[in-house]
């Protein structure tokens, strides 16, 4: 049991060390989102307003969309590397990342960004588009701002290549709209193509794989000595 927990912890937490290292400039071998990321300029009534690539490769990039008919809506897509050396169990990985998203929102509330956050539901999401199946998970919640304005919010997490695609959507509760958050996801997600694993992330993951093997072997040798004594 100890060995399993040790391995899982190494799989999940390796990127924390990477994020504490401040990059002076974006590495040349990191994902080139400007060149290799494909995202729709128009998706239904939504128009791409802003693309931002973060200096630290671990944070990836963001896309912001606007709907001129609903200017108070927030539609943001985040694309960033998975903080693991393996993500074979996609449902587990997506579920865990969605928990991190909700924890970040709760933390923002405690820091005063929101007056109140009320979680409502978490569920699996699956749909087909253009002959491809998309499987992820979503959380619904209500956010009350400090000015007491209430927003219906949704967060979605999917996986593509070695990256998460995360949607953060918020709609004022006093506005009436026919489409839902899932409609927006269905309009944008199938049109996104993310860069493949970068040399930068491959090197980081490979380094941690080797460290995992070394530590695992030390545990096996230690266990063998204990049994032989």
C-alpha positions as a LaTeX table, in Angstrom:
\begin{tabular}{lrrr}
\hline
Residue & $x$ (\AA) & $y$ (\AA) & $z$ (\AA) \\
\hline
Unk1 & 0.00 & 0.00 & 0.00 \\
Unk2 & 2.83 & 2.39 & 0.90 \\
Unk3 & 4.52 & 1.72 & $-2.42$ \\
Unk4 & 1.33 & 2.46 & $-4.39$ \\
Unk5 & 0.80 & 5.72 & $-2.55$ \\
Unk6 & 4.41 & 6.68 & $-3.14$ \\
Unk7 & 4.11 & 6.00 & $-6.87$ \\
Unk8 & 0.81 & 7.88 & $-7.22$ \\
Unk9 & 2.21 & 10.86 & $-5.36$ \\
Unk10 & 5.20 & 10.98 & $-7.68$ \\
Unk11 & 2.95 & 10.73 & $-10.73$ \\
Unk12 & 0.75 & 13.60 & $-9.65$ \\
Unk13 & 3.03 & 16.06 & $-7.92$ \\
Unk14 & 6.11 & 16.21 & $-10.13$ \\
Unk15 & 5.14 & 19.49 & $-11.77$ \\
Unk16 & 5.00 & 21.39 & $-8.49$ \\
Unk17 & 8.79 & 21.55 & $-8.50$ \\
Unk18 & 8.76 & 22.84 & $-12.08$ \\
Unk19 & 6.33 & 25.64 & $-11.29$ \\
Unk20 & 8.52 & 27.01 & $-8.50$ \\
Unk21 & 11.32 & 27.67 & $-10.99$ \\
Unk22 & 10.83 & 31.11 & $-12.48$ \\
Unk23 & 11.53 & 31.31 & $-16.20$ \\
Unk24 & 13.43 & 34.38 & $-17.37$ \\
Unk25 & 11.91 & 33.92 & $-20.83$ \\
Unk26 & 9.79 & 31.26 & $-22.48$ \\
Unk27 & 12.00 & 28.29 & $-23.52$ \\
Unk28 & 12.40 & 27.79 & $-27.27$ \\
Unk29 & 11.54 & 24.09 & $-26.97$ \\
Unk30 & 8.21 & 24.69 & $-25.20$ \\
Unk31 & 4.90 & 24.34 & $-27.06$ \\
Unk32 & 4.51 & 26.97 & $-29.76$ \\
Unk33 & 0.87 & 27.93 & $-29.23$ \\
Unk34 & 1.06 & 30.87 & $-31.60$ \\
Unk35 & 2.03 & 28.59 & $-34.48$ \\
Unk36 & 0.62 & 25.16 & $-33.61$ \\
Unk37 & $-2.62$ & 25.80 & $-31.71$ \\
Unk38 & $-5.76$ & 25.91 & $-33.84$ \\
Unk39 & $-8.85$ & 27.57 & $-32.34$ \\
Unk40 & $-11.97$ & 28.97 & $-33.99$ \\
Unk41 & $-12.22$ & 32.72 & $-34.54$ \\
Unk42 & $-16.00$ & 32.32 & $-34.61$ \\
Unk43 & $-18.06$ & 29.65 & $-32.85$ \\
Unk44 & $-21.78$ & 30.25 & $-33.23$ \\
Unk45 & $-22.40$ & 33.69 & $-31.74$ \\
Unk46 & $-19.03$ & 33.71 & $-30.01$ \\
Unk47 & $-16.02$ & 35.63 & $-31.29$ \\
Unk48 & $-12.42$ & 35.10 & $-30.20$ \\
Unk49 & $-11.39$ & 38.28 & $-28.40$ \\
Unk50 & $-8.00$ & 37.49 & $-26.91$ \\
Unk51 & $-5.22$ & 34.85 & $-27.00$ \\
Unk52 & $-2.60$ & 34.88 & $-24.26$ \\
Unk53 & 0.45 & 32.62 & $-23.99$ \\
Unk54 & 1.92 & 32.53 & $-20.49$ \\
Unk55 & 5.67 & 32.86 & $-19.98$ \\
Unk56 & 5.83 & 29.69 & $-17.89$ \\
Unk57 & 5.18 & 26.69 & $-20.17$ \\
Unk58 & 3.41 & 24.84 & $-17.34$ \\
Unk59 & 0.62 & 27.44 & $-17.45$ \\
Unk60 & 0.00 & 27.06 & $-21.18$ \\
Unk61 & $-2.31$ & 29.64 & $-22.73$ \\
Unk62 & $-5.82$ & 31.09 & $-22.57$ \\
Unk63 & $-8.51$ & 32.02 & $-25.10$ \\
Unk64 & $-11.27$ & 34.51 & $-24.33$ \\
Unk65 & $-14.51$ & 34.59 & $-26.30$ \\
Unk66 & $-17.29$ & 37.19 & $-26.27$ \\
Unk67 & $-20.92$ & 37.18 & $-27.35$ \\
Unk68 & $-22.03$ & 40.69 & $-28.33$ \\
Unk69 & $-25.61$ & 39.76 & $-27.40$ \\
Unk70 & $-24.48$ & 38.84 & $-23.88$ \\
Unk71 & $-21.54$ & 41.15 & $-23.06$ \\
Unk72 & $-21.56$ & 40.24 & $-19.35$ \\
Unk73 & $-20.84$ & 36.57 & $-20.04$ \\
Unk74 & $-17.40$ & 35.13 & $-19.35$ \\
Unk75 & $-16.17$ & 32.43 & $-21.73$ \\
Unk76 & $-12.51$ & 31.47 & $-21.21$ \\
Unk77 & $-10.62$ & 28.40 & $-22.38$ \\
Unk78 & $-7.34$ & 27.36 & $-20.77$ \\
Unk79 & $-4.93$ & 24.92 & $-22.44$ \\
Unk80 & $-1.98$ & 23.65 & $-20.40$ \\
Unk81 & 0.19 & 20.53 & $-19.88$ \\
Unk82 & $-1.00$ & 17.70 & $-17.65$ \\
Unk83 & 1.01 & 17.67 & $-14.41$ \\
Unk84 & 1.76 & 13.96 & $-14.62$ \\
Unk85 & 4.11 & 11.55 & $-16.32$ \\
Unk86 & 1.12 & 9.33 & $-17.17$ \\
Unk87 & $-2.56$ & 10.03 & $-17.81$ \\
Unk88 & $-3.78$ & 6.63 & $-19.04$ \\
Unk89 & $-6.77$ & 6.70 & $-16.66$ \\
Unk90 & $-8.30$ & 9.79 & $-18.24$ \\
Unk91 & $-11.44$ & 9.78 & $-16.07$ \\
Unk92 & $-9.40$ & 9.80 & $-12.88$ \\
Unk93 & $-7.06$ & 12.49 & $-14.19$ \\
Unk94 & $-9.92$ & 14.72 & $-15.39$ \\
Unk95 & $-11.83$ & 14.26 & $-12.11$ \\
Unk96 & $-8.78$ & 15.23 & $-10.10$ \\
Unk97 & $-8.12$ & 18.32 & $-12.20$ \\
Unk98 & $-11.75$ & 19.42 & $-11.83$ \\
Unk99 & $-11.33$ & 19.13 & $-8.05$ \\
Unk100 & $-8.30$ & 21.41 & $-8.34$ \\
Unk101 & $-10.40$ & 23.91 & $-10.30$ \\
Unk102 & $-13.07$ & 23.96 & $-7.59$ \\
Unk103 & $-10.39$ & 24.30 & $-4.90$ \\
Unk104 & $-8.97$ & 27.34 & $-6.73$ \\
Unk105 & $-12.43$ & 28.91 & $-6.87$ \\
Unk106 & $-12.99$ & 28.26 & $-3.15$ \\
Unk107 & $-9.58$ & 29.77 & $-2.42$ \\
Unk108 & $-10.45$ & 32.87 & $-4.47$ \\
Unk109 & $-13.65$ & 33.19 & $-2.46$ \\
Unk110 & $-11.75$ & 33.02 & 0.84 \\
Unk111 & $-9.36$ & 35.70 & $-0.43$ \\
Unk112 & $-12.30$ & 38.01 & $-1.10$ \\
Unk113 & $-12.67$ & 37.81 & $-4.87$ \\
Unk114 & $-16.19$ & 36.41 & $-4.47$ \\
Unk115 & $-18.72$ & 36.97 & $-1.73$ \\
Unk116 & $-19.97$ & 33.40 & $-1.91$ \\
Unk117 & $-19.53$ & 30.20 & $-3.96$ \\
Unk118 & $-22.21$ & 27.51 & $-3.92$ \\
Unk119 & $-21.35$ & 24.20 & $-5.66$ \\
Unk120 & $-24.39$ & 22.63 & $-7.35$ \\
Unk121 & $-23.45$ & 19.52 & $-9.32$ \\
Unk122 & $-20.57$ & 17.56 & $-10.84$ \\
Unk123 & $-21.13$ & 15.13 & $-13.68$ \\
Unk124 & $-19.51$ & 13.33 & $-16.60$ \\
Unk125 & $-19.78$ & 14.83 & $-20.08$ \\
Unk126 & $-19.61$ & 12.96 & $-23.38$ \\
Unk127 & $-20.60$ & 13.95 & $-26.91$ \\
Unk128 & $-19.68$ & 13.24 & $-30.51$ \\
Unk129 & $-18.75$ & 15.75 & $-33.18$ \\
Unk130 & $-17.23$ & 15.26 & $-36.63$ \\
Unk131 & $-16.84$ & 11.55 & $-35.99$ \\
Unk132 & $-14.86$ & 12.04 & $-32.79$ \\
Unk133 & $-15.94$ & 11.40 & $-29.21$ \\
Unk134 & $-15.18$ & 13.96 & $-26.51$ \\
Unk135 & $-15.21$ & 12.79 & $-22.91$ \\
Unk136 & $-14.69$ & 15.01 & $-19.88$ \\
Unk137 & $-16.25$ & 16.25 & $-16.70$ \\
Unk138 & $-18.07$ & 19.39 & $-15.58$ \\
Unk139 & $-18.97$ & 21.19 & $-12.37$ \\
Unk140 & $-21.79$ & 23.68 & $-11.91$ \\
Unk141 & $-21.87$ & 26.32 & $-9.21$ \\
Unk142 & $-23.29$ & 29.73 & $-8.35$ \\
Unk143 & $-20.97$ & 32.66 & $-7.69$ \\
Unk144 & $-22.04$ & 35.78 & $-5.84$ \\
Unk145 & $-19.78$ & 38.74 & $-6.47$ \\
Unk146 & $-18.91$ & 41.30 & $-3.82$ \\
Unk147 & $-21.55$ & 43.64 & $-5.32$ \\
Unk148 & $-24.07$ & 40.79 & $-4.75$ \\
Unk149 & $-24.52$ & 40.09 & $-8.48$ \\
Unk150 & $-25.03$ & 36.36 & $-9.03$ \\
Unk151 & $-23.56$ & 34.29 & $-11.85$ \\
Unk152 & $-24.33$ & 30.76 & $-12.95$ \\
Unk153 & $-20.91$ & 29.22 & $-13.58$ \\
Unk154 & $-19.65$ & 26.02 & $-15.13$ \\
Unk155 & $-16.21$ & 24.47 & $-15.39$ \\
Unk156 & $-15.33$ & 21.73 & $-17.89$ \\
Unk157 & $-12.14$ & 19.69 & $-18.20$ \\
Unk158 & $-11.10$ & 17.56 & $-21.19$ \\
Unk159 & $-7.83$ & 16.02 & $-22.38$ \\
Unk160 & $-6.17$ & 16.36 & $-25.77$ \\
Unk161 & $-2.65$ & 15.08 & $-26.49$ \\
Unk162 & $-0.68$ & 15.78 & $-23.27$ \\
Unk163 & $-2.78$ & 18.79 & $-22.30$ \\
Unk164 & $-5.89$ & 19.76 & $-20.41$ \\
Unk165 & $-8.51$ & 21.87 & $-22.15$ \\
Unk166 & $-10.42$ & 23.66 & $-19.42$ \\
Unk167 & $-13.51$ & 25.83 & $-19.92$ \\
Unk168 & $-14.58$ & 28.46 & $-17.39$ \\
Unk169 & $-18.03$ & 29.89 & $-18.20$ \\
Unk170 & $-20.07$ & 32.39 & $-16.19$ \\
Unk171 & $-23.46$ & 33.90 & $-17.04$ \\
Unk172 & $-25.38$ & 36.55 & $-15.03$ \\
Unk173 & $-28.39$ & 34.83 & $-13.48$ \\
Unk174 & $-30.70$ & 37.69 & $-14.46$ \\
Unk175 & $-30.09$ & 37.18 & $-18.19$ \\
Unk176 & $-32.04$ & 34.66 & $-20.23$ \\
Unk177 & $-30.23$ & 32.72 & $-22.92$ \\
Unk178 & $-31.26$ & 29.73 & $-24.97$ \\
Unk179 & $-27.89$ & 28.00 & $-25.18$ \\
Unk180 & $-26.20$ & 26.36 & $-22.22$ \\
Unk181 & $-22.57$ & 26.04 & $-21.22$ \\
Unk182 & $-22.43$ & 22.64 & $-22.91$ \\
Unk183 & $-23.65$ & 24.20 & $-26.17$ \\
Unk184 & $-20.71$ & 26.58 & $-26.01$ \\
Unk185 & $-18.29$ & 23.74 & $-25.31$ \\
Unk186 & $-19.71$ & 21.76 & $-28.24$ \\
Unk187 & $-19.21$ & 24.76 & $-30.51$ \\
Unk188 & $-15.58$ & 25.45 & $-29.52$ \\
Unk189 & $-13.93$ & 22.21 & $-28.37$ \\
Unk190 & $-14.16$ & 20.18 & $-31.64$ \\
Unk191 & $-12.51$ & 23.09 & $-33.48$ \\
Unk192 & $-9.45$ & 23.15 & $-31.18$ \\
Unk193 & $-6.23$ & 21.39 & $-32.12$ \\
Unk194 & $-3.50$ & 21.53 & $-29.50$ \\
Unk195 & 0.26 & 21.20 & $-30.04$ \\
Unk196 & 1.74 & 17.77 & $-29.42$ \\
Unk197 & 3.95 & 17.16 & $-26.40$ \\
Unk198 & 6.82 & 19.64 & $-26.48$ \\
Unk199 & 10.50 & 18.80 & $-26.06$ \\
Unk200 & 10.40 & 20.88 & $-22.89$ \\
Unk201 & 7.64 & 18.81 & $-21.25$ \\
Unk202 & 9.04 & 15.53 & $-22.57$ \\
Unk203 & 12.40 & 16.27 & $-20.92$ \\
Unk204 & 10.71 & 17.13 & $-17.61$ \\
Unk205 & 8.57 & 13.99 & $-17.66$ \\
Unk206 & 11.48 & 11.78 & $-18.70$ \\
Unk207 & 13.61 & 13.16 & $-15.87$ \\
Unk208 & 10.90 & 12.35 & $-13.34$ \\
Unk209 & 10.30 & 8.91 & $-14.82$ \\
Unk210 & 13.98 & 8.11 & $-14.20$ \\
Unk211 & 13.79 & 9.47 & $-10.65$ \\
Unk212 & 10.67 & 7.37 & $-10.03$ \\
Unk213 & 12.46 & 4.22 & $-11.24$ \\
Unk214 & 15.51 & 4.96 & $-9.07$ \\
Unk215 & 13.38 & 5.57 & $-5.98$ \\
Unk216 & 11.25 & 2.53 & $-6.74$ \\
Unk217 & 14.35 & 0.33 & $-7.04$ \\
Unk218 & 15.67 & 1.66 & $-3.72$ \\
Unk219 & 12.37 & 0.71 & $-2.08$ \\
Unk220 & 12.55 & $-2.79$ & $-3.56$ \\
Unk221 & 16.15 & $-3.28$ & $-2.40$ \\
Unk222 & 15.31 & $-1.97$ & 1.05 \\
Unk223 & 12.32 & $-4.28$ & 1.26 \\
Unk224 & 14.42 & $-7.27$ & 0.11 \\
Unk225 & 17.09 & $-6.56$ & 2.75 \\
Unk226 & 14.40 & $-6.29$ & 5.45 \\
Unk227 & 12.91 & $-9.63$ & 4.44 \\
Unk228 & 16.33 & $-11.29$ & 4.33 \\
Unk229 & 17.41 & $-10.12$ & 7.76 \\
\hline
\end{tabular}
